[in-house]
């Protein structure tokens, strides 16, 4: 069992980057068209895959920038 450390802080400015993958899919104008198509898929479907990649990228960056050096 670990004892919580008093100097721990979750208030890194890098945490604001985690709002990007939350807010980005909520913007309806991004989904409002059928074109352009990518490999025959309408924009809605391939944009969902882009959102996944953005989420993974943002999470990885925040993790790397806020982890403690051991």
C-alpha positions as CSV (number, residue, x, y, z in Angstrom):
1,X,0.0,0.0,0.0
2,X,1.4,3.4,-1.0
3,X,1.0,6.6,1.0
4,X,-0.2,9.6,-1.0
5,X,2.6,12.1,-1.5
6,X,1.7,15.7,-0.4
7,X,3.6,17.3,-3.3
8,X,1.6,15.6,-6.0
9,X,-0.2,17.9,-8.4
10,X,-2.6,17.1,-11.2
11,X,-2.8,20.8,-12.2
12,X,-0.5,20.6,-15.2
13,X,-1.4,22.9,-18.1
14,X,-0.9,19.9,-20.4
15,X,-4.2,18.5,-19.0
16,X,-6.1,21.1,-21.0
17,X,-5.1,19.2,-24.2
18,X,-7.4,16.4,-23.1
19,X,-10.4,18.7,-23.9
20,X,-9.6,18.6,-27.7
21,X,-10.8,15.0,-28.2
22,X,-13.9,15.7,-26.1
23,X,-15.0,18.9,-27.8
24,X,-13.9,18.1,-31.4
25,X,-16.6,15.4,-32.0
26,X,-19.3,17.8,-30.6
27,X,-18.9,20.3,-33.5
28,X,-21.8,19.5,-35.8
29,X,-20.5,21.4,-38.8
30,X,-17.8,18.8,-39.2
31,X,-20.4,16.1,-40.0
32,X,-22.7,18.2,-42.2
33,X,-21.6,16.8,-45.5
34,X,-21.2,13.6,-47.5
35,X,-18.2,14.8,-49.4
36,X,-15.3,14.4,-49.5
37,X,-15.1,10.6,-49.7
38,X,-12.0,8.7,-48.8
39,X,-11.7,5.2,-50.3
40,X,-15.5,5.3,-51.0
41,X,-16.4,6.0,-47.4
42,X,-18.4,9.1,-46.6
43,X,-16.8,11.8,-44.5
44,X,-18.8,10.9,-41.4
45,X,-17.2,7.4,-41.2
46,X,-13.5,8.3,-41.8
47,X,-13.8,11.3,-39.6
48,X,-14.7,9.0,-36.7
49,X,-11.4,7.2,-37.3
50,X,-9.6,10.6,-37.3
51,X,-11.2,11.5,-34.0
52,X,-9.8,8.2,-32.5
53,X,-6.3,9.1,-33.7
54,X,-6.6,12.6,-32.3
55,X,-7.7,11.2,-28.9
56,X,-4.9,8.7,-28.8
57,X,-2.3,11.4,-29.8
58,X,-3.6,13.9,-27.2
59,X,-3.6,11.3,-24.5
60,X,-0.1,10.1,-25.3
61,X,1.3,13.6,-25.3
62,X,-0.3,14.5,-22.0
63,X,0.9,11.3,-20.5
64,X,4.5,11.8,-21.7
65,X,4.6,15.4,-20.6
66,X,3.1,14.9,-17.1
67,X,4.6,11.6,-16.0
68,X,7.1,11.7,-13.2
69,X,10.7,10.9,-14.0
70,X,12.0,8.0,-11.9
